[in-house]
Amino acid sequence: MKQLQKTVFRNFIVAVLLLSLAVSITDSISNMFVEPRLETPLQFALFIALNLTLDISFVALAAYLFWRQTKKAFEIENNRQREEQNLLYSSIVHDIKTPMTSVKGYTRALVDGKVKKDDETNVLKLIDRKSDQVTMLLDELFLYTNLSSGIPQMHKERADIVALVQEVISDCYDLAQANGIILDFDIPQTPLYAQVSKKEMRRLVSNLFQNAIKHNKLGTKIQVSIRECDNYIEIAIADDGEKIPKAVQDKLFKPFVKQDDSRSSEGSGLGLAIADSIAKAHVASIEIADDYNGYSKAFVINVPSK
């Protein structure tokens, strides 16, 4: 939407410049060659009428060019949004259908008595886990839709970013251990404050941290660092795993795009899109940096502190 606004503004500026140029040229020609030769009141009247007609024509032409270019920009934006919605809907159907097919199959097996008595508990646990997977997807879809519908209403308060990040690390520590990730930290001992929604900023950092844990191989080293800059606080989640191809980086924060370009990997595919939406709601930014402080790549969050 911001790109559309920029395009409309640019078209408006171009139209105004063209109009000004055309009027300036006709005025110069009139002053140099026409006006000195006018002798009678009728000639002056005709000259004024002609000038007025030309000015109106130029305005109409500029307005038409502006309308045509703006209409084209809106059509391009509408097509882009339509493609994103189609991807969103098809991905939702895919990600809900997969676990629900399993649930239906297990349930039918239980109803038909095809499951041994000793295996019933395990099958019920599988059904429960698949149901949780669908619930998580729907919850994240609802959150993403809410965040993407405009600037969401968030309760922002003065919060200690250091303490917030430490809470996320504590919450994700077991996940990192289970995935064989080596953790390192470069976090200041003193508080660093920013005006944020604690809940959503915690979700943002958690989504990026979990993404780094899940999409790196056994033995990868991940460093979480925080540093204070002039007008912002930088939170970096760096690792020495494989770099993300540039072509993937450019679309990684779009919904249902995954690093391995696969629909079979775990997760809803909405985590990074949600993180990006939360960052924008805080006038913050997320960047993917290659070769960051001795690591192959990093997700860098810049949160305004003033």
C-alpha positions as CSV (number, residue, x, y, z in Angstrom):
1,M,0.0,0.0,0.0
2,K,2.9,2.4,0.8
3,Q,4.3,1.6,-2.7
4,L,1.0,2.5,-4.2
5,Q,0.9,5.8,-2.3
6,K,4.4,6.6,-3.5
7,T,3.4,5.8,-7.1
8,V,0.3,8.1,-6.9
9,F,2.3,10.9,-5.5
10,R,5.0,10.5,-8.1
11,N,2.4,10.6,-10.9
12,F,0.9,13.7,-9.4
13,I,4.3,15.5,-9.3
14,V,5.0,14.4,-12.9
15,A,1.6,15.7,-14.1
16,V,2.2,19.1,-12.3
17,L,5.7,19.5,-13.8
18,L,4.4,18.7,-17.3
19,L,1.6,21.2,-16.9
20,S,3.9,23.9,-15.6
21,L,6.4,23.2,-18.4
22,A,3.7,23.4,-21.1
23,V,2.2,26.6,-19.7
24,S,5.7,28.2,-19.3
25,I,6.6,27.4,-23.0
26,T,3.3,28.8,-24.4
27,D,3.6,31.9,-22.2
28,S,7.2,32.5,-23.4
29,I,6.2,32.1,-27.1
30,S,3.2,34.4,-26.6
31,N,5.3,37.1,-24.9
32,M,8.1,37.0,-27.4
33,F,6.2,36.5,-30.7
34,V,2.5,37.1,-30.4
35,E,1.7,39.9,-27.9
36,P,4.0,42.5,-29.7
37,R,1.9,42.0,-32.9
38,L,-1.5,42.5,-31.3
39,E,-3.0,45.9,-32.4
40,T,-6.8,45.8,-32.0
41,P,-9.0,45.0,-29.0
42,L,-10.5,42.1,-31.0
43,Q,-7.0,40.6,-31.5
44,F,-6.4,40.9,-27.8
45,A,-9.7,39.2,-26.9
46,L,-9.0,36.4,-29.3
47,F,-5.5,36.0,-27.9
48,I,-6.8,35.8,-24.3
49,A,-9.5,33.3,-25.4
50,L,-6.8,31.2,-27.2
51,N,-4.5,31.3,-24.1
52,L,-7.4,30.3,-21.9
53,T,-8.3,27.4,-24.2
54,L,-4.7,26.2,-24.3
55,D,-4.4,26.4,-20.4
56,I,-7.6,24.4,-20.0
57,S,-6.4,21.9,-22.6
58,F,-3.1,21.5,-20.8
59,V,-4.9,21.0,-17.4
60,A,-7.2,18.4,-19.0
61,L,-4.3,16.6,-20.6
62,A,-2.3,16.6,-17.3
63,A,-5.4,15.4,-15.4
64,Y,-5.9,12.6,-18.0
65,L,-2.3,11.4,-17.9
66,F,-2.4,11.5,-14.0
67,W,-5.7,9.5,-14.0
68,R,-4.4,6.9,-16.5
69,Q,-1.1,6.3,-14.7
70,T,-2.9,6.2,-11.3
71,K,-5.5,3.7,-12.6
72,K,-2.7,1.5,-13.9
73,A,-1.0,1.7,-10.5
74,F,-4.2,0.7,-8.7
75,E,-4.7,-2.2,-11.2
76,I,-1.2,-3.5,-10.5
77,E,-1.7,-3.2,-6.7
78,N,-5.1,-4.9,-6.9
79,N,-3.6,-7.8,-8.9
80,R,-0.8,-8.1,-6.4
81,Q,-3.2,-8.2,-3.5
82,R,-5.4,-10.7,-5.3
83,E,-2.4,-13.0,-5.9
84,E,-1.4,-12.7,-2.2
85,Q,-4.9,-13.6,-1.1
86,N,-5.0,-16.6,-3.5
87,L,-1.7,-17.8,-2.0
88,L,-3.0,-17.2,1.5
89,Y,-6.3,-19.1,0.9
90,S,-4.6,-22.0,-0.9
91,S,-2.0,-22.3,1.8
92,I,-4.6,-22.2,4.5
93,V,-6.6,-25.0,2.8
94,H,-3.4,-27.0,2.4
95,D,-2.2,-26.6,6.0
96,I,-5.6,-27.3,7.6
97,K,-6.4,-30.2,5.2
98,T,-3.2,-32.1,6.0
99,P,-3.8,-32.6,9.8
100,M,-7.5,-32.8,9.4
101,T,-7.1,-35.7,7.0
102,S,-5.0,-37.5,9.6
103,V,-7.6,-36.8,12.3
104,K,-10.4,-38.1,10.1
105,G,-8.3,-41.2,9.3
106,Y,-7.5,-42.0,12.9
107,T,-11.0,-41.3,14.0
108,R,-12.5,-43.6,11.4
109,A,-10.0,-46.3,12.4
110,L,-11.2,-46.0,16.0
111,V,-14.9,-46.1,15.0
112,D,-14.4,-49.1,12.8
113,G,-12.5,-50.9,15.6
114,K,-9.3,-51.2,13.5
115,V,-7.1,-49.9,16.3
116,K,-5.8,-52.4,18.9
117,K,-6.8,-51.7,22.5
118,D,-3.2,-51.1,23.5
119,D,-2.7,-48.5,20.7
120,E,-5.9,-46.5,21.4
121,T,-4.1,-44.1,23.8
122,N,-1.3,-43.3,21.3
123,V,-3.9,-42.7,18.5
124,L,-5.9,-40.4,20.7
125,K,-2.7,-38.5,21.5
126,L,-2.0,-38.2,17.7
127,I,-5.5,-36.8,17.1
128,D,-5.0,-34.3,20.0
129,R,-1.7,-33.1,18.5
130,K,-3.1,-32.7,15.0
131,S,-6.1,-30.8,16.5
132,D,-3.6,-28.5,18.3
133,Q,-1.8,-28.0,15.0
134,V,-5.0,-26.8,13.4
135,T,-5.9,-24.5,16.3
136,M,-2.4,-23.0,16.3
137,L,-2.7,-22.3,12.5
138,L,-6.1,-20.6,13.0
139,D,-4.8,-18.6,15.9
140,E,-1.8,-17.3,14.0
141,L,-4.0,-16.6,10.9
142,F,-6.4,-14.6,13.0
143,L,-3.4,-12.6,14.5
144,Y,-1.8,-12.0,11.1
145,T,-5.1,-10.8,9.6
146,N,-5.6,-8.5,12.5
147,L,-2.1,-7.1,12.3
148,S,-2.4,-6.7,8.5
149,S,-5.7,-4.9,8.5
150,G,-4.1,-1.6,9.4
151,I,-2.3,-0.2,12.4
152,P,-3.5,-2.4,15.2
153,Q,-4.4,-1.0,18.6
154,M,-1.6,-2.0,21.0
155,H,-1.1,-1.1,24.6
156,K,2.4,0.3,24.5
157,E,4.3,1.1,27.7
158,R,7.9,1.8,28.8
159,A,9.5,-1.7,28.9
160,D,12.9,-3.1,29.6
161,I,14.0,-4.7,26.3
162,V,16.8,-6.6,28.0
163,A,14.5,-8.3,30.4
164,L,12.0,-9.0,27.7
165,V,14.6,-10.7,25.5
166,Q,15.9,-12.7,28.5
167,E,12.4,-14.0,29.1
168,V,12.2,-15.2,25.4
169,I,15.5,-16.9,25.7
170,S,14.3,-18.7,28.9
171,D,11.1,-19.8,27.2
172,C,12.9,-21.1,24.1
173,Y,15.9,-22.7,25.9
174,D,14.5,-26.3,25.9
175,L,13.6,-26.0,22.2
176,A,17.2,-25.0,21.4
177,Q,18.6,-27.9,23.5
178,A,16.2,-30.4,21.8
179,N,17.5,-29.2,18.4
180,G,21.1,-29.4,19.3
181,I,21.7,-25.6,19.1
182,I,24.7,-24.0,20.8
183,L,23.6,-20.7,22.4
184,D,25.7,-17.6,23.0
185,F,24.7,-14.2,24.4
186,D,26.0,-10.7,24.3
187,I,23.4,-8.9,26.4
188,P,24.1,-5.8,28.6
189,Q,23.6,-6.1,32.4
190,T,21.8,-2.7,32.6
191,P,18.1,-2.1,31.4
192,L,17.4,-0.6,28.0
193,Y,14.0,1.0,27.7
194,A,11.6,1.5,24.7
195,Q,7.9,2.2,24.3
196,V,6.5,-1.1,23.2
197,S,3.7,-3.6,23.6
198,K,5.4,-6.2,25.9
199,K,3.2,-9.0,24.6
200,E,3.7,-8.3,20.9
201,M,7.4,-7.4,21.1
202,R,8.0,-10.7,23.0
203,R,6.1,-12.5,20.3
204,L,8.3,-10.8,17.6
205,V,11.6,-11.8,19.3
206,S,10.3,-15.3,20.0
207,N,9.2,-15.9,16.4
208,L,12.6,-14.9,15.1
209,F,14.5,-16.9,17.8
210,Q,12.4,-20.0,17.1
211,N,12.8,-19.6,13.4
212,A,16.6,-19.6,13.8
213,I,16.5,-22.7,16.1
214,K,14.2,-24.7,13.8
215,H,15.9,-23.8,10.5
216,N,19.4,-24.6,11.4
217,K,21.3,-27.9,11.6
218,L,22.5,-29.7,14.7
219,G,25.5,-28.0,16.3
220,T,24.7,-24.6,14.8
221,K,25.8,-21.7,17.1
222,I,23.2,-18.9,17.7
223,Q,24.0,-15.7,19.4
224,V,21.4,-13.3,20.8
225,S,22.8,-9.8,21.3
226,I,21.5,-6.4,22.3
227,R,23.1,-3.0,21.9
228,E,22.1,0.6,22.4
229,C,22.5,2.9,19.5
230,D,21.7,6.7,19.1
231,N,17.9,6.5,18.7
232,Y,17.2,2.8,18.7
233,I,17.9,-0.5,20.4
234,E,19.3,-3.2,18.2
235,I,18.4,-6.8,18.9
236,A,20.3,-9.4,16.7
237,I,19.7,-13.1,16.4
238,A,22.8,-14.3,14.6
239,D,24.0,-17.8,13.6
240,D,26.8,-19.6,11.8
241,G,24.4,-21.8,9.7
242,E,23.8,-21.6,6.0
243,K,23.1,-18.3,4.5
244,I,19.6,-17.5,3.1
245,P,19.6,-17.0,-0.7
246,K,18.9,-13.4,-1.7
247,A,15.9,-14.5,-3.8
248,V,14.4,-16.0,-0.6
249,Q,15.3,-13.0,1.6
250,D,13.3,-10.7,-0.6
251,K,10.1,-12.6,0.1
252,L,10.8,-14.3,3.5
253,F,8.5,-12.0,5.4
254,K,5.5,-12.7,3.2
255,P,2.9,-15.1,4.6
256,F,3.4,-18.9,4.0
257,V,6.9,-18.4,2.7
258,K,9.5,-20.7,4.3
259,Q,13.3,-20.8,4.2
260,D,13.5,-24.3,2.8
261,D,10.8,-23.4,0.1
262,S,8.8,-26.4,1.3
263,R,5.3,-26.8,2.4
264,S,6.2,-29.9,4.4
265,S,8.3,-28.2,7.1
266,E,6.9,-27.6,10.5
267,G,5.3,-24.3,11.4
268,S,2.4,-22.3,10.0
269,G,4.6,-20.2,7.6
270,L,3.1,-17.1,9.3
271,G,5.8,-16.6,12.0
272,L,8.0,-14.1,10.1
273,A,5.0,-12.4,8.5
274,I,3.6,-11.8,12.0
275,A,7.0,-10.6,13.3
276,D,7.2,-8.1,10.4
277,S,3.7,-6.8,11.0
278,I,4.5,-6.3,14.7
279,A,7.7,-4.4,13.9
280,K,5.8,-2.1,11.5
281,A,3.2,-1.4,14.2
282,H,6.1,-0.3,16.5
283,V,7.8,1.8,13.7
284,A,10.6,-0.7,14.0
285,S,12.4,-2.7,11.3
286,I,13.7,-6.2,10.7
287,E,16.6,-6.8,8.4
288,I,18.5,-9.9,7.3
289,A,22.2,-9.2,7.5
290,D,24.9,-11.4,6.0
291,D,28.3,-11.8,7.6
292,Y,27.2,-10.2,10.9
293,N,29.9,-9.9,13.6
294,G,31.6,-13.1,12.7
295,Y,28.3,-15.0,12.0
296,S,27.1,-16.0,8.5
297,K,23.7,-14.3,8.9
298,A,21.5,-12.5,11.4
299,F,18.0,-11.2,11.9
300,V,18.4,-7.7,13.1
301,I,15.6,-5.8,14.9
302,N,15.8,-2.0,15.3
303,V,13.4,-0.7,17.9
304,P,13.1,3.1,18.4
305,S,14.1,4.1,21.9
306,K,13.2,7.8,21.7
